[in-house]
Amino acid sequence: MFIDEARIFVKGGNGGNGAASFRREKHVPRGGPDGGNGGYGGNIIFEVDEGLKTLLDFKYKRKYEAPRGMRGQGSLKNGKSGPDLILKVPAGTLIKDDKGNVLFDLMAKGQRFVAAAGGHGGKGNAYFASARYKAPTFAQKGEPAEERWLVLELKLLADVGIVGLPNAGKSTFISVVSAARPKIADYPFTTLVPNLGVVQGDDFSYVVADIPGLIKGAHKGAGLGDIFLRHIDRAGLILHMLDLSRENPVEDFETVENELSLYSEDLAKRSKLVVGNKIDVLLKEEQKIEKMRNYFEKREIPFFVISAATKKGLKPLLRFLGQQVQEIRKKQAVFKEEPVVTYGLSNQKLSDFEITKEAEGIFRVSGKAIERLVVMTETDNSEALHYLHNQFKAIRLDQRLHKAGAKDGDTVKISSYEFVFEPN
């Protein structure tokens, strides 16, 4: 089954809690703090698997959560970090957020994308031991992981995209020039899913994609609509396949060209060629072929006449396609393997935050590091709260709130927590 779109929920693993523990040893009356740190939660990572051609796996399972980090223990034992959850996707998969914004485009082997980062592990009380906190009784909670809904959209990676009306012979063509074996029949809309085929040239190969037949109004959803038009978005060359046995093949070309233009202006400007198919049933109508040749010559569009069924005219066409693909590849940027890309601002400093006024007397403090500090604080522990307030002083939070217009008694929101502003 060919599935090219899926909506899924991803959640990284929560960080493990730090431990608040003290040494308990014989003949050691004052054992110091020895609570270990919690482990990091696992990340949700998308990775390209070149063996996959569909998003079928995501049709039946919609929610994914990475393992959480283990909690810290006494004797300075740190918790084990949760392993990453790797989700394999085909090359050409777009990762979008729930609003349709593209987060990452997974194009080739070696690319990975961290879609939901795991939470940081909480620090144990041994971490906070200092001249000020000689025997801290508090530890940090594990950080909640990132979570969100994502839309996965597959766009096939092909050098040549074949388009045309139903029954133009696209599937027959791809079956004779490659090892692809699409369904072929003499009724419209035989092809219900895109087909990929690899054409082997003299010294290199290239990929062609057969897109299900388009009809007038396809960009609005008529026929199979624009369901599969996305699969020629990446093709550097568009091949228009025309059925020469129809009454007006040129009009058919203009119909498909118009639909591509209405779907995407970029597609209309893409390099293209036209192939008239089924010449074997039109041998005596040379005048009709010559008129078509003149029409496309005036538009400076290469025109070929073939019979996919008898393989007539295929060699010069495939030779031309190979030359065009090589030229297009030279112009395209060479892919460089991407490093793992982490979503978010994990390396933000505590002092990197913004203050916005949400309403009269209500202010929001936003920043990855400061929000993490608050959500990991044990708010029911007075010593932990004292430590939090000292951190706020160190980054001059009161002064910046005052500068933003906050007054004594106003509400200050940080993440899901609310505080009363008391500058003195």
C-alpha positions as CSV (number, residue, x, y, z in Angstrom):
1,M,0.0,0.0,0.0
2,F,1.4,3.4,-1.0
3,I,1.0,6.0,1.8
4,D,2.6,9.4,1.3
5,E,1.2,11.4,4.2
6,A,0.8,10.8,7.9
7,R,0.0,12.7,11.0
8,I,1.7,11.5,14.2
9,F,2.4,12.5,17.8
10,V,6.0,12.4,19.1
11,K,7.3,12.8,22.6
12,G,10.8,12.5,23.9
13,G,11.6,10.7,27.1
14,N,11.3,12.7,30.4
15,G,14.5,13.3,32.3
16,G,15.1,11.2,35.4
17,N,14.8,12.9,38.8
18,G,17.9,13.7,40.8
19,A,18.4,12.1,44.2
20,A,18.4,13.9,47.6
21,S,20.6,11.5,49.6
22,F,23.2,11.6,52.4
23,R,26.0,9.2,53.2
24,R,25.2,6.7,55.9
25,E,28.5,5.1,57.0
26,K,29.5,3.6,60.3
27,H,31.7,5.9,62.4
28,V,31.0,8.9,60.1
29,P,28.6,11.1,62.1
30,R,28.2,13.8,59.5
31,G,27.9,12.1,56.1
32,G,27.6,14.6,53.3
33,P,25.2,14.8,50.4
34,D,25.7,12.0,47.8
35,G,22.6,12.1,45.6
36,G,23.3,11.3,42.0
37,N,21.9,13.0,38.9
38,G,19.0,11.7,36.9
39,G,19.5,10.3,33.3
40,Y,18.6,12.2,30.2
41,G,15.4,11.1,28.4
42,G,15.7,9.6,24.9
43,N,15.2,11.7,21.7
44,I,12.8,11.0,18.9
45,I,15.0,11.0,15.8
46,F,13.9,10.6,12.2
47,E,16.4,8.9,9.9
48,V,16.4,8.2,6.2
49,D,16.2,4.5,5.2
50,E,16.8,4.3,1.4
51,G,15.0,0.9,1.3
52,L,11.7,2.5,2.2
53,K,9.4,3.9,-0.4
54,T,6.2,4.7,1.6
55,L,5.0,6.0,5.0
56,L,2.9,2.8,5.5
57,D,4.3,2.2,9.0
58,F,2.9,5.4,10.3
59,K,-0.6,4.6,9.1
60,Y,-1.2,2.1,11.9
61,K,0.8,3.6,14.7
62,R,0.3,7.3,15.4
63,K,1.9,7.9,18.8
64,Y,5.6,7.5,19.6
65,E,7.4,8.1,22.9
66,A,11.0,7.6,23.7
67,P,12.1,5.9,27.0
68,R,12.6,8.2,30.0
69,G,15.8,8.6,31.9
70,M,16.3,6.7,35.2
71,R,16.4,8.5,38.5
72,G,19.6,9.2,40.4
73,Q,20.5,7.2,43.5
74,G,22.6,7.6,46.6
75,S,26.4,7.0,46.7
76,L,26.7,9.4,43.7
77,K,25.1,6.9,41.3
78,N,23.7,8.7,38.2
79,G,20.6,7.4,36.5
80,K,20.9,5.7,33.1
81,S,19.9,7.8,30.1
82,G,17.0,6.6,28.0
83,P,17.9,5.3,24.5
84,D,16.9,7.4,21.5
85,L,13.9,6.2,19.5
86,I,14.9,6.1,15.8
87,L,12.0,6.4,13.3
88,K,13.0,5.3,9.7
89,V,11.4,7.2,6.8
90,P,11.9,7.2,3.0
91,A,14.3,9.7,1.3
92,G,12.2,12.7,0.3
93,T,10.2,13.0,3.5
94,L,9.2,16.4,4.7
95,I,8.8,16.9,8.4
96,K,6.2,19.6,9.2
97,D,4.7,20.9,12.4
98,D,0.9,20.9,12.9
99,K,0.6,24.3,11.3
100,G,2.2,23.2,8.1
101,N,5.6,24.8,8.6
102,V,8.5,22.7,7.2
103,L,10.9,21.8,10.0
104,F,13.3,19.6,8.0
105,D,13.6,17.9,4.6
106,L,15.1,14.4,4.8
107,M,16.7,14.0,1.4
108,A,19.3,11.3,1.5
109,K,21.2,8.7,3.5
110,G,23.0,10.1,6.5
111,Q,20.5,12.8,7.3
112,R,18.8,12.7,10.7
113,F,16.5,15.1,12.5
114,V,15.7,15.3,16.2
115,A,12.0,16.0,16.2
116,A,11.4,15.8,20.0
117,A,14.3,16.2,22.4
118,G,14.4,14.2,25.6
119,G,14.3,16.0,28.9
120,H,17.5,16.8,30.9
121,G,18.1,14.7,34.0
122,G,17.7,16.5,37.3
123,K,20.7,17.3,39.4
124,G,21.2,15.4,42.6
125,N,21.8,17.2,45.9
126,A,25.5,16.5,45.7
127,Y,25.7,18.9,42.8
128,F,24.4,21.8,44.9
129,A,26.8,21.3,47.8
130,S,28.7,24.6,48.3
131,A,29.8,27.0,50.9
132,R,26.2,28.4,50.9
133,Y,24.5,25.0,50.8
134,K,26.7,22.7,52.9
135,A,24.0,20.0,53.2
136,P,21.3,20.7,50.5
137,T,18.1,18.8,51.1
138,F,16.8,19.3,47.6
139,A,17.4,17.9,44.2
140,Q,16.0,18.7,40.8
141,K,13.1,17.0,39.1
142,G,13.7,15.6,35.6
143,E,12.8,17.9,32.8
144,P,9.6,17.1,30.8
145,A,10.4,16.2,27.2
146,E,9.4,18.0,24.1
147,E,6.2,16.7,22.5
148,R,4.1,17.7,19.5
149,W,2.1,16.6,16.5
150,L,3.9,16.3,13.2
151,V,2.8,15.9,9.6
152,L,5.0,13.6,7.5
153,E,4.8,14.2,3.7
154,L,6.6,12.1,1.2
155,K,7.8,13.6,-2.1
156,L,9.4,11.0,-4.4
157,L,12.9,11.7,-5.5
158,A,13.0,11.4,-9.2
159,D,15.1,13.0,-12.0
160,V,12.2,12.8,-14.5
161,G,8.5,13.2,-13.7
162,I,6.1,11.8,-16.3
163,V,2.8,13.5,-16.6
164,G,-0.2,13.2,-18.9
165,L,-3.9,12.4,-19.3
166,P,-5.1,9.0,-18.3
167,N,-4.2,6.2,-20.7
168,A,-1.5,8.2,-22.4
169,G,0.9,5.2,-22.0
170,K,3.0,6.4,-19.1
171,S,2.9,3.1,-17.2
172,T,3.8,1.1,-20.4
173,F,6.7,3.5,-21.0
174,I,8.1,3.1,-17.5
175,S,7.7,-0.7,-17.7
176,V,9.8,-1.0,-20.9
177,V,12.6,1.5,-19.9
178,S,13.1,0.2,-16.4
179,A,12.4,-2.8,-14.1
180,A,9.3,-1.3,-12.7
181,R,6.1,-3.3,-13.2
182,P,3.1,-1.0,-12.8
183,K,-0.4,-2.2,-13.4
184,I,-1.3,-1.7,-17.1
185,A,-4.9,-1.8,-18.6
186,D,-6.9,-0.1,-21.3
187,Y,-9.2,1.9,-19.0
188,P,-8.7,5.4,-17.4
189,F,-7.0,5.7,-14.0
190,T,-5.3,2.3,-14.2
191,T,-2.4,3.9,-12.2
192,L,-3.6,4.8,-8.7
193,V,-0.3,5.4,-7.1
194,P,3.0,6.9,-8.4
195,N,5.5,4.4,-9.8
196,L,9.3,4.8,-9.7
197,G,11.6,3.2,-12.3
198,V,15.4,3.3,-12.7
199,V,16.7,3.8,-16.2
200,Q,20.2,2.4,-16.8
201,G,22.2,4.6,-19.2
202,D,25.7,3.9,-20.7
203,D,27.6,5.0,-17.6
204,F,25.0,6.2,-15.1
205,S,21.4,5.7,-14.1
206,Y,18.5,8.0,-13.4
207,V,15.1,7.7,-11.8
208,V,11.8,8.3,-13.6
209,A,8.4,8.7,-11.8
210,D,5.0,7.9,-13.4
211,I,2.4,10.1,-11.9
212,P,-1.3,9.0,-12.0
213,G,-3.3,10.6,-14.9
214,L,-4.3,14.2,-14.6
215,I,-7.6,15.7,-16.0
216,K,-8.9,19.2,-16.3
217,G,-9.6,20.6,-12.8
218,A,-7.1,18.3,-11.2
219,H,-5.6,21.2,-9.1
220,K,-9.0,21.6,-7.5
221,G,-9.4,17.9,-6.8
222,A,-11.0,16.6,-9.9
223,G,-10.2,12.9,-10.8
224,L,-7.3,12.0,-8.6
225,G,-6.8,15.7,-8.0
226,D,-3.5,17.1,-6.8
227,I,-3.0,14.1,-4.4
228,F,0.1,13.0,-6.3
229,L,1.3,16.2,-7.9
230,R,3.7,16.8,-5.0
231,H,5.7,13.8,-6.3
232,I,7.1,15.7,-9.3
233,D,8.0,18.8,-7.2
234,R,11.6,17.5,-6.9
235,A,11.9,16.3,-10.5
236,G,14.4,18.4,-12.5
237,L,12.7,17.5,-15.8
238,I,9.0,17.1,-16.7
239,L,8.1,14.6,-19.5
240,H,4.7,15.2,-21.0
241,M,3.3,12.0,-22.4
242,L,0.7,12.5,-25.2
243,D,-1.6,9.9,-26.7
244,L,-1.2,10.5,-30.5
245,S,-4.4,8.5,-31.2
246,R,-6.5,11.1,-29.6
247,E,-8.2,13.8,-31.6
248,N,-6.2,16.8,-30.4
249,P,-3.0,15.8,-28.5
250,V,-1.8,19.5,-28.4
251,E,-5.0,20.4,-26.5
252,D,-4.3,17.6,-24.1
253,F,-0.8,19.0,-23.5
254,E,-2.2,22.5,-22.8
255,T,-4.7,21.0,-20.4
256,V,-2.0,19.2,-18.3
257,E,0.3,22.2,-18.6
258,N,-2.4,24.5,-17.3
259,E,-3.1,22.2,-14.3
260,L,0.6,22.1,-13.4
261,S,0.8,25.9,-13.6
262,L,-2.3,26.3,-11.4
263,Y,-0.8,23.9,-8.9
264,S,2.7,25.5,-8.9
265,E,4.2,28.2,-11.0
266,D,7.6,26.7,-10.4
267,L,6.4,23.4,-12.1
268,A,5.3,25.4,-15.2
269,K,8.8,26.9,-15.5
270,R,10.6,23.5,-15.1
271,S,12.6,22.1,-18.0
272,K,10.3,19.9,-20.1
273,L,10.0,17.8,-23.1
274,V,7.0,16.3,-24.9
275,V,6.7,12.7,-26.0
276,G,4.0,11.6,-28.5
277,N,3.2,7.9,-27.7
278,K,1.3,5.3,-29.8
279,I,2.9,6.2,-33.1
280,D,2.3,2.5,-34.1
281,V,-1.5,3.3,-34.5
282,L,-0.9,6.6,-36.4
283,L,1.6,5.7,-39.1
284,K,-0.4,7.2,-42.0
285,E,-1.1,10.6,-40.4
286,E,2.3,12.3,-41.0
287,Q,0.6,15.7,-41.4
288,K,-0.8,15.6,-37.9
289,I,2.6,14.7,-36.5
290,E,4.3,17.5,-38.5
291,K,1.8,20.1,-37.1
292,M,2.6,19.0,-33.6
293,R,6.3,19.1,-34.3
294,N,6.0,22.7,-35.6
295,Y,3.9,23.7,-32.6
296,F,6.4,22.5,-30.0
297,E,9.3,23.8,-32.1
298,K,7.8,27.4,-31.9
299,R,7.6,27.0,-28.1
300,E,11.2,25.7,-28.0
301,I,10.1,22.4,-26.4
302,P,11.9,19.2,-27.5
303,F,9.4,16.8,-29.1
304,F,9.8,13.0,-29.6
305,V,7.6,10.4,-31.2
306,I,7.6,6.9,-29.9
307,S,5.7,3.7,-29.4
308,A,6.2,2.4,-25.9
309,A,4.4,-0.9,-26.9
310,T,6.8,-1.7,-29.8
311,K,9.8,0.3,-28.3
312,K,10.0,2.4,-31.5
313,G,11.9,5.6,-31.0
314,L,13.0,4.8,-27.5
315,K,16.8,4.9,-28.0
316,P,17.1,8.6,-29.0
317,L,14.6,9.6,-26.4
318,L,16.5,7.8,-23.6
319,R,19.8,9.2,-24.8
320,F,18.3,12.7,-24.7
321,L,16.9,12.2,-21.2
322,G,20.2,11.0,-20.0
323,Q,22.0,14.0,-21.3
324,Q,19.4,16.4,-19.8
325,V,19.5,14.7,-16.4
326,Q,23.3,15.0,-16.4
327,E,23.1,18.7,-17.2
328,I,20.5,19.3,-14.5
329,R,22.6,17.4,-11.9
330,K,25.6,19.5,-12.6
331,K,23.6,22.7,-11.9
332,Q,22.2,21.3,-8.7
333,A,24.1,21.7,-5.4
334,V,25.9,18.5,-4.4
335,F,24.4,17.1,-1.3
336,K,26.5,17.1,1.8
337,E,25.7,14.9,4.7
338,E,23.9,16.8,7.4
339,P,24.7,16.5,11.1
340,V,22.0,15.6,13.6
341,V,19.8,18.7,13.8
342,T,18.2,19.4,17.2
343,Y,15.0,21.3,17.3
344,G,14.8,24.1,19.9
345,L,17.3,26.2,21.8
346,S,18.9,23.7,24.1
347,N,22.2,25.6,24.4
348,Q,20.6,28.8,25.6
349,K,22.1,30.6,28.6
350,L,20.0,31.2,31.7
351,S,20.2,35.0,31.0
352,D,18.8,34.5,27.5
353,F,15.1,35.2,28.0
354,E,12.4,37.6,26.8
355,I,9.7,39.4,28.8
356,T,6.3,40.1,27.2
357,K,3.3,41.8,28.7
358,E,0.3,39.5,28.2
359,A,-2.3,41.7,30.0
360,E,-2.4,44.4,32.6
361,G,-0.4,43.2,35.6
362,I,0.6,39.9,33.9
363,F,4.0,39.3,32.4
364,R,5.5,36.2,30.6
365,V,9.1,35.3,30.9
366,S,10.2,33.1,27.9
367,G,13.5,31.3,27.4
368,K,14.5,27.6,27.1
369,A,17.0,27.7,30.0
370,I,15.0,29.7,32.5
371,E,11.9,27.6,31.8
372,R,13.8,24.4,32.3
373,L,15.2,25.7,35.6
374,V,11.7,26.4,36.9
375,V,10.0,23.2,35.8
376,M,12.9,21.2,37.3
377,T,12.6,22.9,40.7
378,E,11.0,21.1,43.6
379,T,8.5,23.9,44.4
380,D,7.3,22.2,47.6
381,N,10.9,22.4,49.1
382,S,11.7,25.8,50.7
383,E,15.4,25.3,50.2
384,A,14.9,24.6,46.5
385,L,12.8,27.7,46.1
386,H,15.5,29.7,47.9
387,Y,18.0,28.4,45.4
388,L,15.7,29.3,42.5
389,H,15.3,32.9,43.7
390,N,19.1,33.2,44.0
391,Q,19.4,32.2,40.4
392,F,16.8,34.8,39.5
393,K,18.9,37.4,41.3
394,A,22.0,36.3,39.4
395,I,20.4,37.0,36.1
396,R,18.8,40.3,37.4
397,L,15.3,39.1,36.6
398,D,13.7,41.6,39.0
399,Q,15.4,44.5,37.4
400,R,14.4,43.4,33.9
401,L,10.8,42.9,34.9
402,H,10.7,46.3,36.5
403,K,12.2,47.8,33.3
404,A,9.4,46.0,31.4
405,G,6.8,47.7,33.5
406,A,6.1,45.1,36.2
407,K,4.9,46.5,39.6
408,D,4.8,45.0,43.1
409,G,2.0,42.3,43.2
410,D,1.9,41.7,39.5
411,T,1.8,38.1,38.2
412,V,4.9,36.7,36.5
413,K,4.5,33.5,34.4
414,I,7.4,31.2,33.6
415,S,6.4,28.0,31.7
416,S,3.3,26.7,33.5
417,Y,4.2,28.3,36.8
418,E,3.0,31.7,38.2
419,F,4.9,33.9,40.7
420,V,4.0,37.1,42.5
421,F,6.4,39.9,41.7
422,E,7.9,41.2,44.9
423,P,11.0,43.2,43.9
424,N,12.0,44.0,47.4
